[in-house]
Amino acid sequence: MSDGSFPLSLRALQRTFVQGDRRLEVLRAISLDLRAGEIVALVGQSGSGKSTLLHIAGLLERPDGGEVVVDGKPTKALGDGPRTALRRKFLGFVYQYHHLLPEFSALENVMLPQMLNGLSRSEARVRAADLLAMVGLKDRADHRPGRLSGGEQQRVAIARAVANAPRVLLADEPTGNLDAGTAETVFRQLLALARETGMAALIATHNPDLAARMDRTLHLKDGVLS
């Protein structure tokens, strides 16, 4: 069991889906320790279970067996309320689609999770402005998502994901919807943000070139992580 030295530990995770008379073992005794400041690539074919693994690691789904340990805290026995509180405090998420709130500006989208976490509006505004500057969007802070390009929207989503200074960032194909040039820009800024803040990151990607630039690569195939 983790002693808290790892921001995220997965212990013998199992997940099985039943389709008719078929049992599909998506995760088979998956174990993993993420170190602080470490950026890890998660690769595997479509349907290999990468998203399922990230959802379980992020306390969005429960495994059929095994344990998720966040900041040294076992989560299997926790109810939904404590799991939500732990997720809000320690975990950040970036998805393939940005999921920004269209009626709010870029700045407000980054402010909202901070205010939900107890920060005052003025404190949240200052941090949101700093984060948008870090991802190269200082001059676009007042724009709503509909007035931003796809790459800009995804950079806002990254800033929002790290707004509460999570210990772990989980990203599911964060550049999957972007053209090659924009994907490079977004990925470079994602890596820089992770390096500067010292958080651990687990990033699912189909792109072997991007994976090669992370600290290590994990392969998910037939339910087994290697």
C-alpha positions as CSV (number, residue, x, y, z in Angstrom):
1,M,0.0,0.0,0.0
2,S,1.2,3.5,-0.8
3,D,2.6,5.5,2.1
4,G,1.8,8.8,0.4
5,S,5.1,9.1,-1.4
6,F,3.2,8.6,-4.7
7,P,0.4,11.0,-5.7
8,L,-1.4,8.2,-7.4
9,S,-1.1,4.4,-6.9
10,L,-3.3,1.8,-8.6
11,R,-3.3,-1.7,-7.0
12,A,-4.5,-4.8,-9.0
13,L,-7.3,-3.0,-10.7
14,Q,-9.9,-5.2,-12.5
15,R,-12.7,-4.2,-14.7
16,T,-15.0,-6.6,-16.7
17,F,-17.8,-5.7,-19.1
18,V,-20.5,-8.2,-19.9
19,Q,-22.0,-8.1,-23.5
20,G,-24.7,-10.8,-23.9
21,D,-23.0,-14.0,-23.0
22,R,-19.5,-12.5,-23.5
23,R,-17.3,-11.3,-20.7
24,L,-14.7,-8.7,-21.7
25,E,-11.8,-8.3,-19.3
26,V,-10.7,-4.7,-20.0
27,L,-8.4,-4.4,-17.0
28,R,-6.6,-7.4,-15.5
29,A,-4.8,-6.7,-12.2
30,I,-3.4,-3.3,-13.3
31,S,-0.9,-1.8,-10.9
32,L,0.9,1.5,-11.3
33,D,2.7,4.1,-9.2
34,L,2.9,7.7,-10.4
35,R,5.8,9.8,-9.0
36,A,5.5,13.5,-8.3
37,G,6.6,15.4,-11.3
38,E,6.6,12.4,-13.6
39,I,4.8,12.5,-17.0
40,V,3.8,9.1,-18.2
41,A,2.3,8.2,-21.6
42,L,-0.5,5.6,-21.8
43,V,-0.7,4.0,-25.2
44,G,-2.9,1.3,-26.7
45,Q,-5.3,0.7,-29.6
46,S,-8.8,2.2,-29.6
47,G,-10.9,0.0,-27.3
48,S,-8.0,-1.2,-25.3
49,G,-9.3,0.3,-22.1
50,K,-7.3,3.5,-21.8
51,S,-10.3,5.7,-21.0
52,T,-11.7,3.1,-18.6
53,L,-8.3,3.1,-16.7
54,L,-8.2,6.9,-16.6
55,H,-11.8,7.1,-15.3
56,I,-11.1,4.6,-12.6
57,A,-7.8,6.4,-11.6
58,G,-9.8,9.6,-11.5
59,L,-12.5,8.2,-9.2
60,L,-15.1,8.7,-11.9
61,E,-15.8,4.9,-12.1
62,R,-15.3,2.1,-9.6
63,P,-13.3,-1.0,-10.5
64,D,-14.6,-4.5,-10.0
65,G,-11.6,-5.3,-7.9
66,G,-8.4,-3.6,-6.7
67,E,-7.7,-0.2,-5.1
68,V,-7.0,3.4,-6.1
69,V,-4.8,5.3,-3.7
70,V,-4.8,9.1,-4.0
71,D,-2.2,11.0,-2.1
72,G,-1.8,8.0,0.3
73,K,-5.6,7.6,0.9
74,P,-7.3,4.4,-0.1
75,T,-10.6,5.1,-1.9
76,K,-12.4,1.8,-2.2
77,A,-14.5,2.2,0.9
78,L,-15.3,5.9,0.4
79,G,-18.8,7.1,-0.5
80,D,-19.5,9.4,-3.4
81,G,-19.2,12.6,-1.3
82,P,-15.7,12.0,0.0
83,R,-14.6,10.7,-3.5
84,T,-15.9,13.9,-5.1
85,A,-14.0,16.0,-2.5
86,L,-10.8,14.0,-3.0
87,R,-11.1,14.3,-6.8
88,R,-11.7,18.0,-6.6
89,K,-8.7,18.6,-4.4
90,F,-6.1,16.3,-5.9
91,L,-7.0,15.4,-9.5
92,G,-7.3,17.4,-12.7
93,F,-8.8,16.2,-16.0
94,V,-8.3,17.0,-19.7
95,Y,-10.4,15.3,-22.3
96,Q,-10.2,15.0,-26.1
97,Y,-13.1,17.6,-26.3
98,H,-12.6,20.7,-24.2
99,H,-16.1,20.7,-22.4
100,L,-15.8,24.5,-21.7
101,L,-19.0,26.3,-20.6
102,P,-20.0,28.3,-23.7
103,E,-21.7,31.2,-21.8
104,F,-18.5,32.1,-19.8
105,S,-15.3,33.6,-21.0
106,A,-12.0,31.8,-21.0
107,L,-11.1,33.5,-17.7
108,E,-14.4,32.6,-16.1
109,N,-14.0,29.0,-17.2
110,V,-10.7,28.8,-15.3
111,M,-12.1,30.7,-12.3
112,L,-15.1,28.5,-11.7
113,P,-13.4,25.3,-10.4
114,Q,-11.3,27.5,-8.0
115,M,-14.4,29.2,-6.6
116,L,-16.1,25.8,-6.2
117,N,-13.0,24.9,-4.2
118,G,-13.5,27.8,-1.8
119,L,-11.3,30.6,-3.4
120,S,-12.7,34.1,-3.5
121,R,-13.6,35.6,-6.8
122,S,-10.7,38.0,-6.7
123,E,-8.2,35.3,-5.9
124,A,-9.6,33.0,-8.6
125,R,-9.4,35.8,-11.1
126,V,-5.7,36.4,-10.4
127,R,-4.7,32.7,-10.7
128,A,-6.9,32.2,-13.8
129,A,-5.2,35.1,-15.5
130,D,-1.7,33.8,-14.6
131,L,-2.6,30.3,-15.9
132,L,-4.0,31.7,-19.2
133,A,-0.8,33.7,-19.6
134,M,1.2,30.5,-19.0
135,V,-0.6,28.8,-21.9
136,G,-0.2,31.8,-24.2
137,L,-3.8,33.1,-23.9
138,K,-3.3,36.3,-21.9
139,D,-4.9,38.4,-24.7
140,R,-7.8,36.0,-25.2
141,A,-9.0,35.8,-21.6
142,D,-12.2,37.7,-22.2
143,H,-13.3,35.7,-25.2
144,R,-16.0,33.1,-24.9
145,P,-15.2,29.5,-26.3
146,G,-17.1,30.2,-29.5
147,R,-14.6,32.9,-30.4
148,L,-11.6,30.7,-29.8
149,S,-9.9,28.2,-32.1
150,G,-9.9,24.5,-31.3
151,G,-6.3,24.7,-30.0
152,E,-7.1,27.8,-27.9
153,Q,-10.1,26.1,-26.4
154,Q,-8.0,23.1,-25.5
155,R,-5.4,25.3,-23.9
156,V,-8.2,26.9,-21.8
157,A,-9.3,23.4,-20.8
158,I,-5.7,22.6,-19.7
159,A,-5.5,25.8,-17.6
160,R,-8.9,24.9,-16.0
161,A,-7.6,21.3,-15.2
162,V,-4.7,22.6,-13.2
163,A,-6.5,25.6,-11.7
164,N,-6.8,23.9,-8.2
165,A,-3.1,22.8,-8.3
166,P,-3.9,19.1,-8.5
167,R,-1.2,16.6,-7.5
168,V,-2.2,14.4,-10.5
169,L,-3.3,15.4,-14.1
170,L,-5.2,12.8,-16.1
171,A,-5.5,13.5,-19.8
172,D,-7.4,11.4,-22.4
173,E,-6.2,12.0,-25.9
174,P,-5.9,15.8,-25.2
175,T,-4.7,16.6,-28.7
176,G,-6.8,14.0,-30.6
177,N,-9.1,16.5,-32.2
178,L,-6.4,18.9,-33.3
179,D,-4.3,19.2,-36.5
180,A,-0.6,18.4,-36.2
181,G,0.6,21.9,-35.8
182,T,-2.0,22.9,-33.2
183,A,-1.5,19.5,-31.4
184,E,2.2,20.3,-31.1
185,T,1.5,23.7,-29.6
186,V,-1.0,22.3,-27.1
187,F,1.1,19.4,-26.1
188,R,4.2,21.5,-25.6
189,Q,2.3,23.8,-23.3
190,L,0.7,20.9,-21.5
191,L,4.2,19.5,-20.8
192,A,5.6,22.8,-19.7
193,L,2.7,23.4,-17.3
194,A,3.2,19.9,-15.8
195,R,6.9,20.5,-15.4
196,E,6.5,23.9,-13.8
197,T,3.9,22.8,-11.3
198,G,5.6,19.5,-10.4
199,M,2.4,17.5,-10.7
200,A,2.3,13.9,-11.9
201,A,0.6,13.3,-15.2
202,L,-0.8,10.2,-17.0
203,I,-1.6,11.1,-20.6
204,A,-3.3,8.7,-23.0
205,T,-2.2,9.2,-26.6
206,H,-2.2,7.4,-30.0
207,N,0.8,9.5,-31.1
208,P,4.1,7.7,-30.7
209,D,6.1,10.9,-31.2
210,L,4.3,12.6,-28.3
211,A,4.7,9.5,-26.1
212,A,8.4,9.4,-26.7
213,R,8.8,12.9,-25.2
214,M,7.3,11.8,-21.9
215,D,9.3,10.3,-19.0
216,R,8.1,6.8,-19.7
217,T,5.5,4.9,-21.7
218,L,3.1,2.3,-20.5
219,H,1.3,0.0,-23.0
220,L,-2.2,-1.3,-22.4
221,K,-3.0,-4.5,-24.4
222,D,-5.4,-7.3,-23.7
223,G,-6.1,-5.8,-20.3
224,V,-2.5,-5.9,-19.2
225,L,-0.2,-2.9,-18.6
226,S,3.4,-3.2,-19.5
